[in-house]
Amino acid sequence: MQQIINFILRYKNFLLYLVLLAISLALTIQSHSYHQSKFFNSSNWLTGNVYKTTSNITTYFGLGEENKKLVEENKRLRTILFNQKTKDTITIDTTNIHYKVIASQVIKNSYGLPRNYITINKGSKHGVEPDMGVITDHGILGIIENTSKNFATVQSILNTRSRINAKIKNTNHYGSLVWNQKDFNTVQLTDIERLVPVKIGDTVVTGASSSIFPENIPIGTIKSFDLINTQNAYSIDIKLFNDMSSIKSIYVIDNIQREEIKQLEAKTYNDPQ
């Protein structure tokens, strides 16, 4: 208390000045409409900016939750997309679902090795199993190779062991998607016959021969092409839609009819007849 009294006595002249200044300002504002208008406008500006700043801070700290909501919404929309029968379909017949979508996040990503793998934060307890396809908002990423209870590893398309059925969009010309290790944003499409009209800028998508990916999932665009040694087929460089060095949110695709297809094919190929 004594310190407060000492402070007032030490700065009494300055404090008196502030009190008199406040009284004079109050009297001026009350007696002049112009000054009153300016005061309230300034007050509104200050209050508005305080609210705006507070709102921005609140929004920033709420981004994580909003991102989760967006991922879940994307998962729902992709489930609809992969299962729709026509372009006009906007609902799913739950008795006729072929694909399920599991949202996940990347926790480790390699892209500079001959055999690159990606680790995600969903595993067997979430329904993730080997040989499921993995995509992002922009295109395909790879195929699930191994799982634990809570995690899974993805064989990246940037892997010398990776071979994925792909085609030039809006055609029936299919080939194999491989990687020559030269550029982590470029893969190669092989086995496209020389008679096929190929143009730089054409879009490449997943083919219909895969039981892992739905047809027409984006991959990238044709960057360049050349005839290989046999002169009968092209080697085509594909610039990926994904930036393979910056992957975060992903979606695992579960073809729930895949096991039935595999059993039927095994029975057919192993038939002694």
C-alpha positions in Angstrom: 0.0 0.0 0.0 2.8 2.3 0.9 4.4 1.7 -2.5 1.2 2.8 -4.2 1.1 6.0 -2.2 4.7 6.7 -2.9 4.1 6.1 -6.6 1.1 8.6 -6.6 3.1 11.2 -4.7 6.1 10.8 -7.1 4.0 11.2 -10.3 1.2 13.3 -8.9 1.7 16.1 -11.5 1.6 13.6 -14.4 -1.4 11.8 -13.1 -3.2 15.1 -12.5 -2.5 15.9 -16.1 -3.9 12.6 -17.3 -7.1 13.2 -15.3 -7.6 16.7 -16.6 -6.9 15.5 -20.1 -9.5 12.8 -19.8 -12.1 15.2 -18.4 -11.4 17.8 -21.2 -11.7 15.1 -23.9 -14.9 13.8 -22.4 -16.4 17.3 -22.3 -15.2 18.0 -25.9 -16.7 14.8 -27.3 -20.0 15.4 -25.5 -20.4 19.0 -26.6 -19.3 18.5 -30.3 -21.1 16.1 -32.6 -18.1 15.9 -35.0 -15.7 14.8 -32.2 -18.3 12.4 -30.9 -18.7 10.8 -34.3 -14.9 10.5 -34.7 -14.6 8.9 -31.2 -17.2 6.3 -31.8 -15.8 5.5 -35.3 -12.4 5.0 -33.8 -13.9 2.9 -31.1 -15.7 0.7 -33.6 -12.5 0.3 -35.7 -10.5 -0.7 -32.6 -13.2 -3.1 -31.4 -13.6 -4.6 -34.9 -9.9 -5.2 -35.2 -9.7 -6.9 -31.8 -12.6 -9.2 -32.7 -11.0 -9.9 -36.1 -7.6 -10.8 -34.5 -9.4 -13.0 -31.9 -11.3 -14.7 -34.6 -8.2 -15.4 -36.7 -6.4 -16.9 -33.6 -9.4 -19.1 -32.9 -9.6 -20.2 -36.5 -5.9 -21.0 -36.6 -6.1 -23.3 -33.6 -9.2 -24.9 -35.0 -7.6 -25.8 -38.3 -6.6 -29.3 -37.1 -10.2 -30.2 -36.4 -11.4 -28.6 -39.6 -8.9 -30.7 -41.6 -10.1 -33.8 -39.9 -13.7 -33.0 -41.0 -12.5 -32.3 -44.6 -10.7 -35.6 -44.7 -13.8 -37.5 -43.6 -15.9 -35.6 -46.1 -13.4 -36.5 -48.9 -13.5 -40.1 -47.8 -17.3 -40.1 -48.0 -17.3 -38.5 -51.5 -14.6 -40.8 -52.8 -16.6 -43.8 -51.6 -19.6 -42.5 -53.6 -17.4 -41.8 -56.6 -15.8 -45.2 -56.7 -19.1 -47.0 -56.4 -21.4 -45.0 -58.6 -22.8 -46.7 -61.7 -23.5 -43.6 -63.7 -22.2 -40.0 -63.8 -25.6 -38.9 -62.4 -25.5 -41.1 -59.4 -25.3 -39.2 -56.1 -26.2 -41.9 -53.5 -24.8 -45.3 -52.7 -26.8 -48.5 -52.6 -25.2 -49.9 -49.4 -26.0 -53.5 -50.6 -23.9 -53.0 -53.7 -20.7 -51.3 -52.5 -17.5 -52.5 -54.3 -15.0 -50.1 -52.7 -14.5 -48.8 -49.2 -12.2 -45.8 -48.4 -10.1 -45.5 -45.2 -8.6 -42.1 -44.5 -5.1 -42.0 -43.1 -2.0 -39.8 -42.6 1.6 -40.3 -43.7 4.1 -40.5 -40.8 7.2 -41.4 -42.9 7.9 -41.0 -46.6 11.0 -42.0 -48.7 11.5 -41.1 -52.3 15.2 -41.1 -52.9 15.9 -44.9 -52.8 15.5 -47.6 -55.4 12.8 -49.2 -53.3 10.8 -46.5 -51.5 8.2 -47.1 -48.9 5.7 -44.9 -47.0 4.4 -45.5 -43.5 0.9 -44.6 -42.6 -0.9 -44.3 -39.2 -3.7 -46.9 -39.9 -3.3 -50.7 -39.6 -5.1 -54.0 -39.4 -7.5 -52.8 -36.6 -8.7 -50.1 -38.9 -9.4 -52.5 -41.7 -6.1 -52.0 -43.7 -4.7 -55.1 -45.3 -1.9 -55.9 -47.8 -2.6 -55.3 -51.5 -5.0 -52.4 -50.9 -4.5 -49.4 -53.1 -3.4 -46.0 -51.7 -4.2 -42.6 -53.3 -4.1 -38.9 -52.5 -6.4 -36.1 -53.6 -4.2 -35.8 -56.7 -3.6 -39.4 -57.8 -2.3 -42.9 -56.9 0.5 -43.3 -54.4 1.2 -47.0 -54.1 0.0 -50.4 -52.7 -0.2 -51.6 -49.0 2.6 -54.1 -48.5 2.6 -54.9 -44.7 0.5 -54.1 -41.7 0.7 -54.1 -38.0 -2.2 -53.4 -35.6 -1.9 -49.6 -35.8 0.3 -48.9 -38.9 1.0 -50.0 -42.4 3.7 -49.7 -45.0 3.0 -48.7 -48.6 5.1 -49.8 -51.6 5.4 -46.5 -53.3 5.1 -46.1 -57.1 8.7 -44.9 -56.8 9.8 -48.5 -56.2 11.7 -50.7 -58.8 9.4 -53.6 -57.8 6.2 -51.6 -58.5 4.1 -52.5 -61.6 0.6 -51.0 -61.9 -1.8 -51.3 -64.7 -2.4 -48.0 -66.4 -3.8 -46.5 -69.6 -4.0 -43.3 -71.6 -7.2 -41.7 -70.6 -10.3 -42.1 -72.8 -8.6 -45.0 -74.7 -8.3 -48.8 -74.3 -4.5 -48.7 -74.7 -3.1 -50.3 -71.5 0.5 -50.6 -70.2 2.5 -51.0 -67.0 3.5 -48.2 -64.8 7.2 -48.5 -63.6 10.0 -46.3 -62.3 13.5 -45.9 -63.7 14.9 -44.1 -60.5 15.9 -40.9 -62.4 13.3 -38.5 -61.0 11.0 -38.8 -58.0 8.3 -36.9 -59.8 8.4 -38.9 -63.1 7.5 -42.5 -63.7 7.3 -44.5 -66.9 4.5 -46.2 -68.8 5.7 -49.2 -70.9 4.1 -51.7 -73.3 2.2 -49.1 -75.3 2.4 -50.2 -78.9 3.9 -47.9 -81.5 0.7 -47.7 -83.5 -1.0 -45.9 -80.6 -1.3 -42.1 -81.1 0.6 -40.6 -78.2 0.6 -36.9 -77.4 2.5 -34.8 -74.9 0.1 -33.6 -72.3 -2.3 -36.6 -72.5 -3.5 -37.8 -69.1 -2.6 -41.2 -67.8 -5.0 -43.0 -65.4 -5.4 -46.4 -63.8 -6.6 -49.2 -66.0 -9.5 -51.6 -65.7 -7.4 -54.7 -65.4 -6.5 -54.0 -61.8 -8.4 -55.4 -58.9 -6.6 -53.0 -56.5 -7.5 -49.6 -57.9 -10.8 -48.4 -59.4 -10.5 -47.5 -63.1 -9.6 -43.9 -64.1 -7.8 -42.8 -60.9 -5.4 -40.0 -62.1 -1.7 -40.6 -62.3 -0.1 -37.8 -64.3 0.4 -36.4 -67.8 2.7 -37.5 -70.6 5.9 -35.5 -70.4 7.9 -37.2 -73.2 8.0 -40.5 -75.1 10.3 -42.5 -77.3 10.4 -45.9 -79.0 12.4 -48.5 -77.0 15.0 -50.8 -78.6 12.6 -53.2 -80.1 10.9 -50.2 -81.9 7.6 -51.9 -81.3 6.5 -50.1 -78.1 6.9 -46.7 -76.5 8.6 -45.8 -73.2 6.6 -42.9 -72.0 7.7 -40.5 -69.2 4.8 -39.5 -67.0 4.9 -36.4 -64.8 3.0 -37.3 -61.6 0.2 -35.2 -60.3 1.4 -35.9 -56.8 4.4 -34.1 -55.4 6.1 -37.3 -54.0 8.3 -35.3 -51.6 5.3 -33.8 -49.9 2.6 -36.3 -49.0 0.4 -36.0 -45.9 -3.3 -37.0 -46.2 -4.0 -40.3 -48.0 -6.8 -42.7 -48.7 -6.6 -46.5 -48.6 -9.0 -48.2 -51.1 -10.5 -51.6 -50.2 -12.0 -53.5 -53.1 -14.2 -55.8 -51.1 -14.7 -58.1 -54.1 -11.0 -58.6 -54.7 -10.7 -61.8 -52.7 -13.6 -63.3 -54.7 -11.9 -62.3 -57.9 -8.6 -63.8 -56.8 -10.2 -67.1 -55.8 -12.0 -67.3 -59.1 -8.9 -66.6 -61.2 -6.8 -69.1 -59.2 -9.4 -71.7 -59.7 -9.5 -71.0 -63.5 -5.7 -70.9 -63.9 -5.1 -74.0 -61.8 -7.9 -76.0 -63.5 -6.1 -79.2 -65.0 -8.4 -79.1 -68.0 
